């Protein structure tokens, strides 16, 4: 059975030259920090090109007994975290002195450093059967379980976040224990990072294994960014934010469930969180890409953090997504506020394309923001200048009201509409007195004016 979970929303923010950009992707069928969902139950021998061990395909009764036993193991682990009982946690591990056992000891130590409001495992399911060679290595009782979980950080998360693990269990001396977590997809969680540090500031909790001096700096940046975001968006969001700071690009990629070769060298930070259709996000994380972020100058770091916290604020208030040009454009608008750089300088790469006759002919769409497929800076600049132009002509308050209206699914004809681009187009005349098409004509003219002034 395929287990369908909430979708994940990811917003990326990158720095290129003096411009800072962002991207939002909605990935269906995945939970936060998890890979693609898998079919549960025992696999048939040879169906995936490999032989499966007969002993790993249980009868119905054996399957039920295994799942019940695994559920008890997970309950023990949950209770061990709640009571800070490391010995009880390690008692669920098959070989505490193994490499897996050492990682489990680190995981427990890190978990109890966090201000956990909740930590629990959900309903266990069978994962695909282990291969013959793996069963021979671990013993005939070995099998793999898919285990969901939820957790929250007290004071920061308004709703629990989910995670998924695949555990390999073995029966030794009459007891079931966990032997490994590598026989399926188990995405890296922040509590897996070696050398984890937790730094609490006025507005942010910074969690990771980056150098502590950098982590404290991120907290200070968040303090000023929260004030700027609140000044534009308002106070109806949880201004206590979570920033994750891995020490390597590889850890960053794993934390956000992406491949390091998916253009992440363009990305300085990501806002990541779960989306339930019709409900606002309540547990977003800002994840820092250490190499790209530390390469930025102080202005750039300020812009990136403010951009990402704008996403946190708008997503915690919005019920439905807005067009990507509006989401990223507003985040950049807030990010660049207070930065003493001209629009021509910030958008220099886009304006060079305009002078070459290669500028945008329409507002950017999702495909223009995929760092794995294209250079994303021009699309962010185009979105930022679209929102900036709306603010110039109609005022900041009207632009924020427009965003709030369409994220709440305002329609002008009382019909239900889920396409954010359609909703925005319908709301344009009511909000600004012109059609979206008329605005696009004026926006393109504005880009040409900026390009000529720069040239």
N, C-alpha and C positions, 0 to 999 in steps of 0.2 A: 504494500500500500504506500502511495506517495503521501508524505506528510507535508501539507501546504502551510507555510508560515507567513508571517508578515513580510512585506517588502522592505527593502533597505533603500534609504535615500543617502546619496553621497554628494557632497559639494566640495569641489576642489578649488584651491586658490594658489596661483603660481605667480612668481615674479620674473619678468623678462625685461631687462634694461630698467627703465624707469616706470614701466607699466606693470600692473598686478591684475591677474585675471582669475576667473573661476568657472566651474563646470558642475552640473547636477545630472546624475544618472539614477534612474529608478530600476532596480533589479528585482524582477518578480521571482517568487519561490525561494527566497533566501532569507535567513535570519541574520541579525547582526553578528559579524565575525564568523559566519559559517560559509562553507563552500556549497556547490550545487547539491540539492537534495537527492537522496538516493532511494531506490526502492527497498523496502524492508522485506524480511522473510528470507528463507534459505534459497540460494541460487542453485540452479540445476547444473550438474556436472557438464563442463564444456561449453556453457552458453556464452562465456566471455573469452573463449580461446584458451582457458586454463582448466586443468583438472581440479576438482574440489574434493576435499576429504569426506568420505562417507560419514565419518564420526562427527563431522561438523554440521550435518543435516539431521536435526533431532526429530523425533516423533512429536505429535501435537502435545502430548502430556509432558514430554521432556522439555519442549519449548516453553510451556507455561511455567514449569518449575524453575527453569533457568531465569526467565524474566522476573519471577517473583524473588528469586535469590538476589539477582542483580539490583532489584529495587531496594532491597534491604541494605545492600552494600552502599548504595547512593544515599539512603537515609542516614546511615552512619556517618558518611562524609559530611553531609549537610549539618548534622548535629555537632560534629567535631569542630567545624568552622564557627558555629554559633557559640560554642563553649570554649573556644581557643584550646582545644585538646589535641595537641599534635600527635601524641601516641595513639590516640583513637583513629586519627586520619591515616597514619602510617600503617596501622593494622589492616587497612583495606588494600595495601600494596603487597604484591606477591614477593618480590625480592627488594627490600628497602635499600640494600647496598648496590643495586644495579644502576645503570645510567638513568633508567626511567624512575627508579626509586629516588635518586638524588634530585631529579627534576620535580618530583612530587613534594619533596621536603621544601624546596624553594617555593613552589606554588603555595603551600600552606603558609609559610612565613610571610609571603607577600599578601595573601588574602587577609590575614589578621592585621596588616598595616592599614588596610582600607577602612573607611567609615561605613561599613556595610549596614544597610538597612534591611536587606534581604539577601539570602543566598540559599538556593534550593535546586535540586534536580527534579525533572519531571518524569513522565512516563517512559520507561525503557521499551525499546523495540529491537528486534533482531536486525543486525546489519548483514550485508552480503557474507556468505560463508567464506571461511578462511581457505586458502589454498593448501594442498596436500603437504607441501614442504613446510609451511608455517605450522600446521598442526603437528607434524613430526617433531618440529623444533620445540614446541611448547607443551606437547602432550595431548592425548586424545580427548581431553575434556575441554580444550580451548575453543572459544567462540567469541564473536564480536558483537557488541551491542551499541546501538545508536541511542545517545542519552542527551535530551534537551535539558536546559537549565535556565534559571532566571536569577538576576541579582539587581540590587539598586544601591546607590550611594546616598546615605542619609543626609538631607539638607540640600541635595543637588538634583536628584531624580524625582520627578513627580509620578513616574510609573516605572515598573521593573523593565530591565533590558534582558534580552534572551541571548543564549549562546548554545552551541551544539558541540558534542564530543563523540568520538567513537572509542570505546574502551574494549580491550581484549581481556576476557576473564578466564581464569583457570581454577580448577578445584584441587586444593592441596589439603591433605589431612582432614577431609570432611568439611572444609570451608572454602567458599568462593572468594577470590581476591583478584585484583586488577594487575595484569602483567605488562600492559603497554597501552599507548594511545596513538600508535602509528599505523594501525591496520585499517585505516579509513581516514576520512577528513576530520581533523580536529584543528580548527583555526587557532592561531595565536591570540591569547587574551593578554591584557595588560599585566595581569598577575603572573604571567609566565616569564616576564622580563627579568633576567638576572640583575642583582644589584638595585632592586626597585627602591625608589625614594618617593615619599609623599610630602608635598609642601602645601600648606594651606595659607591662602592670602585673604585679603578683604573680599574680593569678588570671585576668586577662582581657587580650585584645588588642582594642583599640577602634579601629575603622576607619571613616573617613568624612570629611565636609567640614564638620561642625559646628564651632563655635568650639573651639579646643584646650582652653580652660579647662573647658568643659562636658565634653569627652571625658575629660579627666583625672578629673573628678568622677564620671563613670560608672564608670571603672575602680575608684575608691575604693569606690563603692557595691557593685560586684561583689565586692570583697574581703570585705566584711562579710557580704554575702548568701551567698557560698559557705560560710562558716563556719556560718551558720544552717541552710542547706539540708542540709549534711552532718550537722549535729547531729540532724536529724529523719530523713533518708532513709538515711544511712550513707555509706560511702566508695567504694562500687562504681560510681563514675561519673567521667568525665574532668572534673575541677574546673578545667580551663583552658578558658575560654569565649570565644566570639566575639561582640562587640557591634558592630552597624553603626549609624552615626549620620549619616544624611543631613541636609542643612541646610534642606530645604523639605518641606512636606507632599506636594507633587507627586512629589518624588524618593522619598519614603517609599512612596507608593502604587505607584509603578512597581517599586520593589525587591521588593514583596510581591505583585506581579501582581494588584493590585486597583484598582478605580476609586475616585477620591478622593470620589465621591458615595455610596459604599456604607456610610455611617455611620462612616467612619473618624475623624470628629471625636470619637467616643466612645472611641477607642482610643489608649492611650498607648504601647504597645509590642506587638510580635508575636514569638513564637517560631516560627521557620520552619525546616523541614527535610524531607528525603525519608523516606518510609516504604516499606520492603520488607516485605510480610506475613510474619510469622513471625520477623522479625529486628529488633533494637532500632535506634533512630536513633543515628547516630554523628557527625553533622556539623551540628547545629542552630546557628542564628543567632538572636540577639535583635536585633530591628530597632526602633529608637527612632523614634516619631512626634514630631518636634521641637516642634511647636506644643502638642500635648496634654501631652507629658511636662514641658516647661519651665513649664507653667502650674500644675503640682502643687507643694505645699509639700514641705519635706524629708521629712516622714513619708511622704507619698504616693510620692515617688520611691523611697524605701527599699522600700516595699511592692511597687511595680511590679517593680523589678529582682529582688527576692527571689522574687516570684511566678513570673516568667519563668524564673529559674534553677532553680526547683523543677520546671518542665516539662522543662528540659534534663536534669536528673538522673533523673527518673522515666522519660522516654522513652528514655534511654540504657541503662536497665536492663530496661525492659518489652519483652516479645516481641509482645504484642497490646494493642490499646487497651482502656481501661476505660470505664465509663459517664462521660459528660461531667460529670455533677454531682460525681463522685468526683475526676476529674482537676482540675477547676477549684476544687472545694472544698478539696482538699488544698493546691493552690498558694496559695490565699488564706489557709488556716490557717497555713502556714509564713510567708507574707508578713506577716501581722498579728502574728505572735509577737514579743513585745518592744516592740510599739507601745502606748503608754499611752492607749488609747481604749476606751470601753465598747462592748460589742456593740450596745447600743441605738443608740448614735450612729453606728457604722459602718453598720448595717443600717437606718437611719432610713427610707429610701424604701420598702423592703420592708415594714417594720412598719406604716407608714402604710396600705399596701394591706391588710394583715391586719386592721387596725382598721376598715377600710371593708368588710370581708367579701369582699375581692378577693384574698386571699392564695393561695398555691399549694395545690393539692389533691394533688399528686404531685411526686416529685422531678423537677427540670428535665431536659429532653431537648434535643437539638441545636437544634431549631427555636427554643428560647427564648434562644439565644445569638447570633443572627444580627444584627449591628448594622445591616445594610441593611434589616431588616424590623421591628425592635422596639427599645425601650429595654432595654438589657441589664443594667443595674445590679441590678434586683431578683432576677434569676435567679442572678447571681453571689453575692449575699448569701444567697439561699436555699441554694445549694450549700455555701457556707462554713459556714453555721449547721448544716447537716446533718453535715458532717465534724466540726465543733466539738462537736456533741452526741454523736457517736460517741466522740470522745476523752474527753469529760466522763464518760461512763458506763462505757466499756470500756478506756480508756487509749490513749495514743498508739502504743505498741508494737503493740497488736492491730490498730489501724487501718492502720498501715504494712504489717503482715503480710497483712492483707486485700487491700490494694492490690497487693502483690507477688504474692499467690496468684492473683488473677484476671487480672493482666496476664501471668502465665505460663500462663493457661488451665487453672487448677485446675477439675476437675469432680468432683462428689460421686458420680456414677454411672458414671464411666469412659467416658463418651461424648464425642465431639468436638463442641464447640459454639463457634461464632464470634461469636454475638451477645453483646456485652459486657454488656448489660442482663440477659440470661438467665443468663449466667455469674455475675454479681454476686448475682442473686436466689437462685441455687442455693447459693452460698457463704455467704450471710448466716447461716443457722442454725449452720453449722459454726464460723464465726468468732465469732459474738456470742450464740448461744443463742436467738435470736429470728428470726422471718421478716422479710423486707424490709417486707412489708405492716404487720407489727406495729411495726417501727421507724418507718415513715412516720406512723402514728397518733400515736406519742409525739412525733415531731419537729414535727408540726403543732400539737400541744398546747403544745410548748415555744415555738413562734413566737407563739402567743396569749399565753402568759405574759410573754414579752419585750415584746410590743406593749402589754399592759395596764400593765406596769411603766413603760414609757416614757410612756404617756398619763397 
